[in-house]
Each structure stands twice: as structure tokens, then as C-alpha cells.
Amino acid sequence: MSEKTLHTPLRARRVRQITGALAAIPATAPDSPPMLREPGRLTDQSLRQLSDDQKVELLLAFRCQLQQQQRRYSSLLQISSALGATLDRNEFLEITLEQLTELMRAERSTLYLVEQPSGRLHGKIAQGSNTQIVLEPGQGVAGWVAQSGQSINIRDAYNDPRFHADIDSRSGFQTRSMLCQPIRNTDGQIIAVVQVLNSTQGNFSEEDENLLSAIGGQISIALENSALYHSLVDKNQQLLRTKERLEHKFAELDLLYNIQSKLSQHSDLESLIQTITQQTLELVNGKACALTLREEGYHRVHVLIDRSEDYSRAWDFYTRAVTDENTIGQAVIARGQPFVCHSQACQHLPGPTSEADGLHVENIIAVPLFDDETCIGALEVFNLVLPHEPRSLGFTEDDVKIITLIASQIAGTVASRRHREAQEKEHRLASIGQMISGILHDFKTPFSVISGYVQLMADTDDAAEREDFAERVLHQIQQLNQMTRELLKFARGDSKILWRKIFVNTFIQETRELLDTELGDRGVELVIDLKYRGEVRMDVVKMKRAILNLARNAADAMPRGGRFTIAVDRQDDHTLWRFSDTGTGIPPEIRDHLFESFVTQGKADGTGLGLAVVKKIVSDHGGSIDVESAPGQGTTFEIRLPLTPAEEST
């Protein structure tokens, strides 16, 4: 048998319209009358020559053809309906191949999709079989058609060297005749190969070739529409994923902003940690968070756990000291490196169960907190669980980054607070030193007076003079005792006033000796304006201390020198004392806390006790103190003291 008898070459044409294909299909049966099989012989004259039996036979043949044509139209209609009714590629192709098999009066149809760019063929739909078929480029008849771009009609498959008989062996099907055509897209690229097997009429005809070509056009349209649809679906899904990622990023930015806002507030550390850890868990959908901070001699852990059994939140916050060193947090602090665990093995690691009591640990991430190059703590998050997900999931790189940023913010705040607390302790110690320095300075004069009188006592034999010197020494010792009691009583808050009668001019003259030394060395001019010089009752030592503190504050406010004025006047039954400077004024931020202990501004060695002492001395005298100040225009303190105190104690 020659090659020509085995294969009938197909015309290189493609009919895309179903109606065009139908016009060329007579759908004749092999046992039809010769006239019906050869339409050119069917004329009016030939019909008149037919006998009655022949006419009946001809009518029956016409009816058979009409029924076959109706079945073909019905199949094509179902194919067209499937094309418009579904965008699911597999569903459409399954319907199409079922109708194609019936329409082509074949036993089986197969569609191969060409994979790009490899050229491999995948038998996505193998009607009548569940066998998965994959062909390499050029393999089998379908592979040859896809590679060459030519259609082929084979009358005896096993005599064709291109036929891949292994497929029959695997499927148990026996292939005889084959009609195989390529399917091209609008760009002319081969995207699939359709193959029809075993015509029930023996071999596939030229009309079958035209019909298959028309149906191939429908398949091509369906494949392109499906590809376009799925491309749009994929792009929409990508947009949705991008939208979700952007929303998550915005949530992260909001969290970081909120955390920074919380960190800038002057709340206590535990409340701050509870708020930040809760916001962190809500962002990364965690179940528990632990913040371990290194203290002197031990570590303290702050734990927040969601105790709820559903997707609501039931927060439990506690803090405690950690003395053992067998925890993840302490290991991260010691190594200074992040730790991440995504597996069930997390529950066997040391630490998590002790840091998050009662929590079955599925996964964990822990990052260190640094103050410069020193690791001061670790932030841990346990059990990442997405809402409405029944199982725990692992942390992502984005989770690691956001938790690291949060840890960095917490570290900065903790370090800042610790530095501030250390500075406050230093300031308190400095304030004590400043007070002691002031007391010692005041002790210096009485000691000098005592030393002088003792020397005079040693040089004289006159009993009267010696007695006078002894009284003077005793008076100075009493002054020292009074100053000592003043410091102790102020510390206890129960100081009392030792009332004395003294003239204002005398008191100012004694005080001026102290101020000349204090202010003269700092370039500050002392101005005295006494409109009242009469008698007052006061604790002389305490009032000197108050005025000295006001003068020191004034000098501090005039680093380049200036003028300090003391003015005394009488107003009804009170004396009015005004102390003014030409300094920079009082900063607004400390104005409302000016007379509180340890309030200071802009002084490297300031203690913040001076004005608190002044206010207490004035209050103990039954008086009042007010302040007037404007930035760049100086400050005036006004003290009102009663001429006759309501209570005098000795």
C-alpha cells in the first residue's frame, strides 16, 4: 500500500464561520441512492424517469439526510451556546469535544494545549478517557501537526510512522483513522491541536475536514476568550493582593505613628508597654507578647497574652522578675541576634512557656533591643494566627521587619527614660551637695568669728573681756546649731521659725555682706532701695537663706552680668519685699512648677531646690510669694510678710 493510499493531504484553508462549513456538507450516507451521492445527476428529467419505488427510496434518503443535518445543527448550536455561556475553559472544551465526537461521527476526540515556550503538548481534555497525555514537541501525530502547522487525515494510524502507539497501549483504545488539525490564535500562533479518532463511516472525508476546521475556529475563540478572562481575573487578584499589602503597610505606619505618640507621652512604663504590646499583637495577629528588660542584677519580663478561645480578644497583662537564664528572651539579650521559630519544635525550646504562662507555643519571633551597642532587652511575639484560620501560621519577613522597628522604638524610649532617671538621681545628689555646700558656706562666717574670739580670749587676762568674748562665741555656736536644725527640719518638713526683732536696714546691711561676694564675682550689680527701714519680726537666718537663693537664681539668669535690685516698702500691716533682675526671664514650661522641689532649667549644676526652700521659708513666716516674668525682660519676685506674725515660737 502506497503513501498516497494511506494519507489524503488536506487543503490549506481555514473555515471560521459555522454557516460556511455547513454549506459544503451534504451529509450523505454510504447506502444513499447514486443520484443523492452525486448531486450533479439530480435533474428534473432524471426525476421524471424514476419509478415509484425509486422515488420512495429517494424520499427516505432525503429524510435521513435531513435528520443527520438537524443533529449536526444541534451539535453546533450547543457548541455556540457553550461558548457564550461559560468562561471556564475546561467546561467549554469538554462540551465541545463531546459534541464534536458526535458531529464527526467518531469514537473519540482529544484536544492538546501547546505549552509556551517549551512547545510541550498537554492532553487537557481526552473525551472518553481519564488518561493524562503529555507529548514532547514533534512527538506523535499531534506533536508533528503542532510543529509543522499542517493538518493531516490518516486512514490507517498504525501504518504511519508518526503515530505514537504507546498512547493506545496505556489507554486500551485501538486507533484506526485520525483527523488532526492545528488551532491558531488571531496572531497565527499555534495554541492547540484537535484530534478526532475512528470515523464510524470508515474514513474522514473532505467535508469532515472542513467541519473540523470550522469548529477549530470556535475552539480558538473560546481559548482566547478564556485566556483573556483568566488574565483579567489574575490581574484583579494581583490588584486585590496589592491593595491588601498596601492596607497592611498603612496599618504598620499607623501603628508606628501611634507607638511613637504613646512613647512621647509621660505615662508610667508598665502602662506604656501594655499599650504598645497590644497594638503590636493586633497588627501581626499574634497571641502573646513578652518584653524582657535587663535590670541591675536581674531581668524583668512584661507579658501580654490573649486568653480568648475564639477570635475576640481577652488580654491578660502581668510583669515579674526572671532570675533564671533559661529563656528565649535572655538568650536573645546575651547573643544580640534575632530568633525565629516556625515549627512545632518551638514548644521544646527553653523559655517560651515560662515567659508566656499557659500558652502552647506554635511559633515565635524574638528581636533584641539596643541602646547604642548595648543590648538592653528583647521583644518576643508568640503564635501568629490569622483571623478565621483554624491553624497557626509562620511569621513572614515583613513581620520580622515591623517587629524589629517596634523593638527599636521601645529601646529608644526605655533607654531615654533610664538616662533621664539616672540624671535625676545625679541631680538629687547634686542638690544635696549644693545644700551642704551652702550650709558650709554659711558655717564659714560663724567659725571665723568663733576662731577670732577664741584667739582674743587667749590673749587677754581681763575677766570681763573674756566673759564678753565667751558670750559672743556662744552666740555663734547657737547660730550654727540653728542652721543645722534648719537643714534637718526642712528634710523632715517640720521646720519652725525662730522669731527675732530686727530693723530692716540692719538686716539688709548684714545680708549685703553675703551678696557682695556672691554677686560681685559674677558681674552683677547690687542695688538697694529701702523705702521702709523700720522694725520687722522674722527668722533672720532663714530670710538670709531665702534672699541668697533668690540672688543666686538671678545671677544664673544673667550669665553676662546685669542688675539685681532689692526694694523694701511697707503696705498696711505688711512689709513688701521685691527682688528684681534683668535676666532672661523664666521659661514658660517650668512656670507652673516653679516652686516645686527639683525643678530646674538650663543649669548644668542646678538642684531645683532653691525656690522650693524660699517658698517654704516665706510660708513658715505666714507670708506669700508671687512672681512676674517675661522672656527677655527679667523676673521680679514679690514677698509679703506680716509685721506682726500670728504665731511666734521660740
C-alpha positions as CSV (number, residue, x, y, z in Angstrom):
1,M,0.0,0.0,0.0
2,S,1.5,3.3,-1.1
3,E,1.8,6.5,0.8
4,K,-0.9,8.1,-1.4
5,T,-3.4,5.4,-0.4
6,L,-2.6,5.9,3.3
7,H,-2.9,9.7,3.5
8,T,-5.1,12.3,1.9
9,P,-3.4,15.8,2.1
10,L,-5.8,18.5,3.4
11,R,-6.4,21.7,1.7
12,A,-4.6,24.6,3.4
13,R,-7.7,26.6,4.2
14,R,-9.5,27.5,7.4
15,V,-13.2,28.0,7.6
16,R,-14.1,30.1,10.7
17,Q,-17.8,30.5,10.2
18,I,-20.1,27.6,11.1
19,T,-22.5,28.5,8.3
20,G,-19.8,28.5,5.7
21,A,-18.9,24.9,6.7
22,L,-22.5,23.7,6.7
23,A,-22.9,24.9,3.1
24,A,-20.3,22.4,2.0
25,I,-21.7,19.4,3.9
26,P,-24.2,17.1,2.1
27,A,-24.1,14.6,4.9
28,T,-24.7,11.6,2.6
29,A,-24.9,8.1,3.9
30,P,-22.8,5.4,2.1
31,D,-26.0,3.5,1.0
32,S,-27.8,6.6,-0.4
33,P,-29.0,6.4,-4.0
34,P,-26.4,7.3,-6.6
35,M,-28.3,10.5,-7.5
36,L,-28.1,11.6,-3.9
37,R,-24.4,10.8,-3.6
38,E,-23.8,12.7,-6.9
39,P,-25.9,15.9,-6.8
40,G,-25.0,16.8,-10.4
41,R,-27.1,13.8,-11.7
42,L,-30.2,15.0,-9.9
43,T,-32.2,16.9,-12.6
44,D,-35.9,17.3,-13.5
45,Q,-35.6,14.9,-16.3
46,S,-33.9,12.2,-14.1
47,L,-36.6,12.6,-11.5
48,R,-39.3,12.0,-14.0
49,Q,-37.6,8.8,-15.1
50,L,-37.7,7.3,-11.6
51,S,-40.1,4.6,-10.7
52,D,-42.4,4.9,-7.7
53,D,-40.1,2.6,-5.7
54,Q,-37.1,4.7,-6.5
55,K,-38.9,7.9,-5.6
56,V,-39.9,6.4,-2.2
57,E,-36.2,5.4,-1.7
58,L,-35.1,8.9,-2.7
59,L,-37.6,10.5,-0.2
60,L,-36.4,8.2,2.6
61,A,-32.8,9.1,1.8
62,F,-33.7,12.8,1.9
63,R,-35.4,12.3,5.3
64,C,-32.3,10.5,6.6
65,Q,-30.1,13.4,5.4
66,L,-32.4,15.9,7.0
67,Q,-32.2,14.2,10.3
68,Q,-28.4,14.0,10.2
69,Q,-28.3,17.7,9.3
70,Q,-30.5,18.5,12.2
71,R,-28.3,16.6,14.6
72,R,-25.3,18.5,13.2
73,Y,-27.0,21.8,13.6
74,S,-28.0,20.9,17.1
75,S,-24.4,20.0,18.0
76,L,-23.1,23.2,16.5
77,L,-25.8,25.2,18.4
78,Q,-24.7,23.5,21.7
79,I,-21.1,24.4,20.9
80,S,-22.0,28.0,20.2
81,S,-24.2,28.1,23.4
82,A,-21.3,26.7,25.5
83,L,-19.0,29.4,24.0
84,G,-21.4,32.2,25.3
85,A,-22.5,30.5,28.5
86,T,-19.2,29.8,30.3
87,L,-15.8,31.3,30.6
88,D,-14.4,28.1,32.2
89,R,-12.1,26.7,29.6
90,N,-12.3,23.1,30.6
91,E,-16.1,23.1,30.8
92,F,-16.4,24.6,27.3
93,L,-13.9,22.2,25.8
94,E,-15.5,19.2,27.4
95,I,-18.9,20.2,25.9
96,T,-17.3,21.0,22.6
97,L,-15.4,17.7,22.3
98,E,-18.5,15.7,23.2
99,Q,-20.5,17.4,20.5
100,L,-17.5,17.2,18.1
101,T,-17.3,13.5,18.5
102,E,-21.0,13.1,17.7
103,L,-20.9,15.6,14.9
104,M,-17.9,14.0,13.3
105,R,-19.4,10.5,13.8
106,A,-16.2,9.5,15.5
107,E,-15.4,7.3,18.6
108,R,-13.1,9.8,20.5
109,S,-11.8,13.3,20.4
110,T,-8.7,14.8,22.1
111,L,-7.5,18.4,22.5
112,Y,-3.9,19.1,23.1
113,L,-2.9,22.5,24.5
114,V,0.5,23.8,23.5
115,E,2.6,24.9,26.4
116,Q,4.7,28.0,25.8
117,P,7.6,28.4,25.3
118,S,8.6,24.7,25.7
119,G,6.2,23.5,22.9
120,R,5.1,20.5,25.0
121,L,1.6,19.3,24.4
122,H,-0.8,18.5,27.2
123,G,-3.9,16.5,26.6
124,K,-6.2,18.5,28.8
125,I,-9.4,17.0,27.5
126,A,-9.4,13.4,26.4
127,Q,-13.0,12.6,25.8
128,G,-13.9,9.1,26.8
129,S,-10.7,8.5,28.8
130,N,-9.1,9.7,32.0
131,T,-5.6,9.0,30.7
132,Q,-3.2,12.1,31.1
133,I,-1.3,12.6,27.9
134,V,1.9,14.7,27.6
135,L,3.8,14.8,24.3
136,E,7.1,16.4,23.6
137,P,7.5,18.7,20.6
138,G,7.2,16.7,17.4
139,Q,6.2,13.5,19.3
140,G,3.2,11.6,17.8
141,V,0.8,12.8,15.1
142,A,-0.4,15.7,17.3
143,G,3.2,16.8,18.0
144,W,4.0,16.7,14.3
145,V,0.9,18.8,13.5
146,A,1.8,21.4,16.2
147,Q,5.4,21.6,14.9
148,S,4.7,21.7,11.2
149,G,1.4,23.6,11.3
150,Q,-0.2,21.2,8.8
151,S,-3.4,19.3,9.0
152,I,-3.4,15.6,8.4
153,N,-6.1,12.9,7.6
154,I,-4.7,9.4,8.3
155,R,-6.7,6.4,7.2
156,D,-4.5,3.7,9.0
157,A,-2.8,5.1,12.1
158,Y,-0.5,2.0,12.7
159,N,1.0,2.3,9.3
160,D,2.0,5.9,9.9
161,P,5.5,6.3,11.4
162,R,4.4,9.5,13.2
163,F,1.7,7.6,15.2
164,H,2.6,7.2,18.9
165,A,1.2,3.7,19.6
166,D,2.1,3.8,23.3
167,I,-0.9,6.0,24.0
168,D,-3.2,3.2,22.8
169,S,-1.3,0.8,25.0
170,R,-1.9,2.9,28.1
171,S,-5.5,3.8,27.4
172,G,-6.6,0.4,25.9
173,F,-8.0,2.2,22.9
174,Q,-7.5,1.0,19.3
175,T,-6.9,3.8,16.9
176,R,-7.7,3.3,13.2
177,S,-8.3,6.6,11.3
178,M,-7.3,10.0,12.5
179,L,-8.2,13.6,11.6
180,C,-5.8,16.1,13.2
181,Q,-5.7,19.9,12.8
182,P,-3.8,22.8,14.4
183,I,-5.7,25.6,16.2
184,R,-4.3,29.1,15.8
185,N,-5.0,32.3,17.6
186,T,-5.6,35.7,15.9
187,D,-1.8,36.2,15.7
188,G,-1.4,32.9,13.8
189,Q,0.4,31.2,16.6
190,I,-0.5,27.5,17.2
191,I,-2.1,27.3,20.6
192,A,-3.7,23.8,20.4
193,V,-4.2,20.7,18.3
194,V,-7.6,19.0,17.9
195,Q,-7.6,15.3,17.1
196,V,-10.6,13.1,16.1
197,L,-10.3,9.3,16.1
198,N,-12.0,6.5,14.3
199,S,-14.8,7.7,12.0
200,T,-17.8,5.4,12.2
201,Q,-18.1,5.8,8.4
202,G,-14.6,4.3,7.8
203,N,-12.5,7.3,6.9
204,F,-12.9,11.0,7.4
205,S,-14.0,12.9,4.3
206,E,-13.1,16.3,3.0
207,E,-16.3,17.6,4.4
208,D,-15.3,16.3,7.8
209,E,-12.0,18.3,7.4
210,N,-13.9,21.5,6.6
211,L,-16.3,20.9,9.6
212,L,-13.4,20.3,12.0
213,S,-11.7,23.4,10.7
214,A,-14.8,25.5,11.4
215,I,-15.2,24.0,14.9
216,G,-11.5,24.6,15.5
217,G,-12.2,28.3,14.9
218,Q,-14.8,28.2,17.6
219,I,-12.3,26.5,19.9
220,S,-9.7,29.1,19.1
221,I,-12.1,31.9,20.1
222,A,-13.0,30.1,23.3
223,L,-9.4,29.6,24.2
224,E,-8.5,33.3,23.6
225,N,-11.6,34.5,25.5
226,S,-10.7,32.2,28.3
227,A,-7.1,33.3,28.4
228,L,-8.2,37.0,28.3
229,Y,-10.8,36.3,31.1
230,H,-8.3,34.5,33.3
231,S,-5.7,37.2,32.6
232,L,-8.2,39.8,33.9
233,V,-9.0,37.6,36.9
234,D,-5.3,37.2,37.7
235,K,-4.7,40.9,37.4
236,N,-7.7,41.6,39.6
237,Q,-6.4,39.2,42.1
238,Q,-3.0,40.8,41.9
239,L,-4.6,44.2,42.5
240,L,-6.5,42.8,45.4
241,R,-3.3,41.4,46.9
242,T,-1.5,44.7,46.2
243,K,-4.4,46.5,47.9
244,E,-4.2,44.2,50.9
245,R,-0.4,44.7,51.1
246,L,-0.9,48.5,50.9
247,E,-3.5,48.4,53.6
248,H,-1.2,46.3,55.8
249,K,1.6,48.8,55.2
250,F,-0.7,51.7,56.1
251,A,-1.7,49.8,59.2
252,E,2.0,49.3,60.0
253,L,2.7,53.1,59.5
254,D,-0.3,53.9,61.7
255,L,0.9,51.6,64.4
256,L,4.4,53.1,64.3
257,Y,3.0,56.6,64.5
258,N,0.7,55.6,67.4
259,I,3.6,53.9,69.2
260,Q,5.7,57.0,68.7
261,S,2.9,59.1,70.0
262,K,2.5,56.9,73.1
263,L,6.2,56.8,73.7
264,S,6.3,60.6,73.8
265,Q,3.7,60.7,76.5
266,H,4.7,60.9,80.1
267,S,2.9,57.8,81.3
268,D,4.3,55.1,83.5
269,L,6.4,52.5,81.8
270,E,4.1,49.5,82.5
271,S,1.1,51.2,81.0
272,L,3.2,52.2,78.0
273,I,4.5,48.7,77.5
274,Q,0.9,47.2,77.8
275,T,-0.4,49.6,75.2
276,I,2.5,49.0,72.7
277,T,2.5,45.2,73.0
278,Q,-1.3,45.1,72.5
279,Q,-1.0,47.2,69.3
280,T,1.8,45.0,68.1
281,L,-0.2,41.8,68.6
282,E,-3.2,43.3,66.8
283,L,-1.0,44.3,63.8
284,V,0.7,40.9,63.4
285,N,-2.2,38.8,64.7
286,G,-0.2,37.3,67.5
287,K,-1.5,35.6,70.6
288,A,1.1,36.7,73.1
289,C,3.9,39.3,73.5
290,A,6.8,39.4,76.0
291,L,9.1,42.3,76.6
292,T,12.2,41.3,78.7
293,L,14.3,44.2,80.0
294,R,17.7,44.0,81.6
295,E,17.9,45.4,85.1
296,E,20.7,45.6,87.6
297,G,21.3,42.0,88.8
298,Y,18.2,40.5,87.2
299,H,15.8,40.7,84.2
300,R,12.1,41.8,84.3
301,V,9.6,40.5,81.8
302,H,6.4,42.2,80.9
303,V,3.9,39.7,79.3
304,L,0.6,40.3,77.4
305,I,-1.4,37.2,76.5
306,D,-4.7,36.9,74.6
307,R,-6.6,34.3,76.8
308,S,-9.6,34.1,74.5
309,E,-10.5,30.8,72.8
310,D,-12.1,32.4,69.8
311,Y,-11.2,35.4,67.6
312,S,-12.2,38.0,70.1
313,R,-9.5,39.5,72.4
314,A,-9.2,38.8,76.2
315,W,-6.0,40.5,77.3
316,D,-4.0,39.4,80.4
317,F,-1.0,41.6,81.3
318,Y,1.4,40.9,84.1
319,T,5.1,41.6,85.0
320,R,7.6,39.7,87.1
321,A,11.3,39.3,87.7
322,V,13.1,36.5,85.8
323,T,16.0,35.1,87.8
324,D,16.8,32.0,85.7
325,E,18.8,32.3,82.5
326,N,17.0,29.6,80.5
327,T,14.6,31.7,78.5
328,I,14.5,32.8,74.8
329,G,14.4,36.4,75.8
330,Q,17.6,36.2,77.9
331,A,19.3,34.1,75.1
332,V,18.5,36.9,72.6
333,I,19.8,39.5,75.0
334,A,23.0,37.5,75.5
335,R,23.6,36.9,71.8
336,G,22.2,40.2,70.5
337,Q,20.7,38.4,67.5
338,P,17.0,37.8,66.4
339,F,15.5,34.4,66.9
340,V,12.7,32.9,64.7
341,C,11.0,29.5,65.0
342,H,8.1,28.3,62.8
343,S,7.8,24.7,63.7
344,Q,6.3,22.5,66.5
345,A,9.8,22.2,67.9
346,C,9.2,25.7,69.4
347,Q,7.4,24.2,72.3
348,H,10.5,22.1,73.2
349,L,12.8,25.2,73.3
350,P,13.7,26.7,76.6
351,G,11.9,29.7,77.8
352,P,8.6,30.4,75.9
353,T,6.4,28.6,78.3
354,S,8.0,30.4,81.3
355,E,7.6,33.8,79.6
356,A,4.0,33.3,78.4
357,D,2.4,31.2,81.1
358,G,-0.1,28.6,79.9
359,L,0.4,29.3,76.2
360,H,1.0,26.3,73.8
361,V,3.8,27.8,71.6
362,E,3.5,27.1,67.9
363,N,5.9,29.7,66.5
364,I,7.9,32.6,67.9
365,I,9.9,35.6,66.9
366,A,12.3,37.5,69.2
367,V,14.4,40.6,68.4
368,P,16.9,42.4,70.6
369,L,16.6,45.9,71.9
370,F,19.8,48.1,71.7
371,D,20.9,51.2,73.4
372,D,23.8,52.2,71.2
373,E,25.8,48.9,71.1
374,T,24.5,47.6,74.4
375,C,21.6,45.0,74.3
376,I,19.1,46.1,77.0
377,G,16.2,43.7,76.3
378,A,14.2,41.5,73.9
379,L,10.8,41.8,72.3
380,E,9.1,38.4,71.7
381,V,5.8,37.6,69.8
382,F,4.2,34.2,70.0
383,N,1.8,32.3,67.8
384,L,0.9,34.2,64.6
385,V,-2.7,33.3,63.9
386,L,-4.7,34.9,61.1
387,P,-8.4,35.6,61.8
388,H,-10.8,32.8,60.8
389,E,-7.8,30.4,60.3
390,P,-8.0,27.3,62.4
391,R,-4.3,26.7,62.5
392,S,-1.2,28.7,63.4
393,L,0.9,30.2,60.7
394,G,4.5,31.2,60.5
395,F,6.0,34.7,60.6
396,T,7.0,36.4,57.4
397,E,10.0,38.6,56.7
398,D,7.6,41.6,56.9
399,D,6.7,40.6,60.4
400,V,10.3,40.4,61.3
401,K,10.9,43.9,60.0
402,I,8.0,45.5,61.6
403,I,8.7,43.9,65.0
404,T,12.3,45.0,64.7
405,L,11.1,48.6,64.1
406,I,8.8,48.4,67.1
407,A,11.6,47.0,69.2
408,S,13.9,49.8,68.1
409,Q,11.3,52.4,69.2
410,I,10.8,50.7,72.5
411,A,14.5,50.5,73.1
412,G,14.9,54.2,72.4
413,T,12.2,55.1,74.9
414,V,13.4,52.7,77.6
415,A,17.0,54.0,77.2
416,S,15.8,57.6,77.2
417,R,13.8,57.1,80.4
418,R,16.7,55.3,82.1
419,H,19.1,58.1,81.1
420,R,16.6,60.6,82.5
421,E,16.2,58.7,85.7
422,A,20.0,58.5,86.1
423,Q,20.3,62.2,85.5
424,E,17.5,62.9,88.1
425,K,19.4,60.8,90.6
426,E,22.6,62.7,89.9
427,H,20.7,65.9,90.2
428,R,19.3,64.9,93.6
429,L,22.8,64.0,94.8
430,A,24.0,67.3,93.4
431,S,21.2,69.1,95.2
432,I,22.2,67.6,98.4
433,G,25.8,68.6,97.7
434,Q,24.6,72.1,96.8
435,M,22.7,72.4,100.1
436,I,25.6,71.1,102.1
437,S,27.9,73.5,100.2
438,G,25.6,76.4,101.1
439,I,25.4,75.3,104.7
440,L,29.1,75.0,104.9
441,H,29.5,78.4,103.3
442,D,27.2,79.8,106.0
443,F,29.1,77.9,108.6
444,K,32.3,79.6,107.5
445,T,31.5,83.0,108.9
446,P,30.4,81.8,112.4
447,F,33.5,79.6,112.6
448,S,35.7,82.5,111.6
449,V,34.1,84.7,114.3
450,I,34.5,82.0,116.9
451,S,38.1,81.5,115.9
452,G,38.8,85.2,116.2
453,Y,37.1,85.5,119.7
454,V,38.9,82.4,120.9
455,Q,42.2,83.9,119.9
456,L,41.3,87.2,121.7
457,M,40.3,85.2,124.8
458,A,43.7,83.5,124.7
459,D,45.5,86.9,124.5
460,T,43.6,88.7,127.4
461,D,43.7,88.3,131.1
462,D,40.8,90.6,131.8
463,A,37.9,88.5,133.1
464,A,35.2,90.9,131.9
465,E,36.6,90.8,128.3
466,R,36.9,87.1,128.4
467,E,33.3,86.8,129.6
468,D,32.2,89.1,126.7
469,F,34.2,87.1,124.2
470,A,32.7,83.8,125.6
471,E,29.2,85.2,125.1
472,R,29.9,86.1,121.5
473,V,31.3,82.6,120.9
474,L,28.3,81.1,122.5
475,H,26.0,83.2,120.2
476,Q,27.9,82.0,117.1
477,I,27.6,78.4,118.3
478,Q,23.8,78.9,118.7
479,Q,23.7,80.2,115.1
480,L,25.5,77.0,113.9
481,N,23.1,74.8,115.9
482,Q,20.1,76.8,114.4
483,M,21.5,76.3,110.8
484,T,21.9,72.6,111.5
485,R,18.4,72.2,112.8
486,E,17.1,74.1,109.7
487,L,18.6,71.6,107.3
488,L,17.2,68.6,109.3
489,K,13.8,70.2,109.8
490,F,13.5,71.1,106.1
491,A,14.3,67.5,105.2
492,R,11.5,66.3,107.6
493,G,9.1,69.1,106.6
494,D,8.5,70.2,110.2
495,S,10.8,73.2,110.4
496,K,9.9,76.0,112.9
497,I,10.6,79.7,112.9
498,L,12.9,81.4,115.5
499,W,11.3,84.9,115.6
500,R,13.6,87.9,116.2
501,K,13.1,91.7,116.1
502,I,15.5,93.5,113.7
503,F,15.5,96.7,111.8
504,V,15.2,96.3,108.0
505,N,18.3,98.5,107.3
506,T,20.3,96.4,109.8
507,F,19.1,93.1,108.3
508,I,19.9,94.4,104.7
509,Q,23.3,95.5,105.8
510,E,24.2,92.1,107.2
511,T,22.7,90.4,104.1
512,R,24.6,92.7,101.8
513,E,27.9,91.4,103.1
514,L,26.9,87.9,101.8
515,L,25.5,89.2,98.5
516,D,28.5,91.4,97.6
517,T,30.7,88.3,97.5
518,E,28.0,86.1,95.7
519,L,27.2,88.7,93.0
520,G,30.3,90.7,92.6
521,D,32.4,87.8,91.3
522,R,29.7,87.2,88.6
523,G,29.5,90.8,87.3
524,V,26.1,91.5,88.8
525,E,25.4,95.0,90.3
526,L,23.5,95.0,93.6
527,V,21.0,97.9,94.0
528,I,19.3,98.6,97.4
529,D,16.1,100.7,97.6
530,L,14.8,100.9,101.2
531,K,11.5,102.9,101.5
532,Y,10.9,101.2,104.8
533,R,13.7,100.8,107.4
534,G,11.8,100.1,110.5
535,E,11.4,97.1,112.7
536,V,10.3,93.6,111.5
537,R,9.9,90.2,113.1
538,M,11.5,87.3,111.3
539,D,13.8,84.3,111.4
540,V,16.9,86.2,110.4
541,V,18.9,83.1,109.4
542,K,16.1,81.7,107.2
543,M,15.4,85.0,105.5
544,K,19.0,85.5,104.7
545,R,18.9,82.0,103.2
546,A,15.8,82.9,101.1
547,I,17.4,86.1,99.8
548,L,20.6,84.4,99.0
549,N,18.8,81.7,96.9
550,L,16.9,84.4,95.0
551,A,20.1,86.2,94.3
552,R,21.8,83.1,93.0
553,N,18.9,82.4,90.7
554,A,19.1,85.9,89.4
555,A,22.8,85.6,88.8
556,D,22.2,82.4,86.9
557,A,19.7,84.2,84.7
558,M,22.3,86.9,83.9
559,P,25.4,85.0,82.7
560,R,26.8,88.1,81.1
561,G,26.1,90.3,84.1
562,G,23.3,92.6,85.0
563,R,21.5,94.2,87.9
564,F,19.8,92.7,91.0
565,T,17.6,95.1,92.9
566,I,16.2,94.7,96.5
567,A,13.4,97.1,97.3
568,V,11.6,97.1,100.7
569,D,8.4,99.0,101.4
570,R,5.5,99.0,103.9
571,Q,2.0,98.3,102.8
572,D,-0.6,98.4,105.6
573,D,0.3,95.8,108.1
574,H,2.8,94.0,105.8
575,T,6.3,94.6,104.5
576,L,6.7,94.3,100.8
577,W,10.0,92.9,99.5
578,R,10.7,93.0,95.8
579,F,13.7,91.2,94.2
580,S,14.2,92.1,90.5
581,D,16.8,91.1,87.9
582,T,17.5,92.0,84.3
583,G,17.9,88.4,83.2
584,T,16.4,86.2,80.5
585,G,13.1,85.5,82.3
586,I,11.5,82.3,83.4
587,P,10.9,79.6,80.7
588,P,7.1,79.0,80.2
589,E,7.5,75.2,80.5
590,I,8.5,75.5,84.2
591,R,6.4,78.5,85.2
592,D,3.6,76.4,86.8
593,H,6.1,74.2,88.7
594,L,8.5,76.9,89.7
595,F,8.2,76.4,93.5
596,E,8.3,72.6,93.4
597,S,11.3,70.6,94.5
598,F,13.9,69.6,91.9
599,V,12.6,71.9,89.2
600,T,15.4,73.5,87.2
601,Q,16.1,74.7,83.7
602,G,19.3,75.3,81.7
603,K,21.7,75.0,84.7
604,A,24.3,72.3,84.5
605,D,24.8,72.3,88.2
606,G,21.3,73.4,89.3
607,T,19.5,71.4,92.0
608,G,16.0,72.7,91.6
609,L,15.7,73.2,95.4
610,G,16.3,76.9,95.7
611,L,12.8,78.3,95.1
612,A,11.2,75.4,96.9
613,V,13.2,76.5,100.0
614,V,12.3,80.1,99.5
615,K,8.6,79.3,99.3
616,K,8.7,77.2,102.5
617,I,10.6,79.9,104.4
618,V,8.0,82.5,103.3
619,S,5.1,80.2,104.1
620,D,6.6,79.5,107.6
621,H,6.6,83.3,108.2
622,G,2.9,83.5,107.3
623,G,3.7,85.4,104.1
624,S,3.2,84.9,100.4
625,I,5.4,85.0,97.3
626,D,4.4,85.9,93.7
627,V,6.5,86.2,90.5
628,E,6.3,88.4,87.4
629,S,8.4,87.4,84.4
630,A,8.6,87.9,80.7
631,P,11.1,86.3,78.3
632,G,14.0,88.7,77.8
633,Q,12.6,91.2,80.3
634,G,13.8,89.8,83.6
635,T,12.0,88.5,86.6
636,T,10.6,90.0,89.8
637,F,9.7,88.0,93.0
638,E,7.4,89.8,95.4
639,I,7.3,88.6,99.1
640,R,4.7,89.9,101.5
641,L,5.5,89.4,105.2
642,P,3.2,90.4,108.2
643,L,4.7,93.0,110.6
644,T,3.1,91.1,113.5
645,P,3.2,87.4,112.9
646,A,0.1,85.5,114.0
647,E,2.2,83.0,116.0
648,E,5.7,83.3,117.4
649,S,7.6,80.3,118.7
650,T,11.0,80.3,120.4
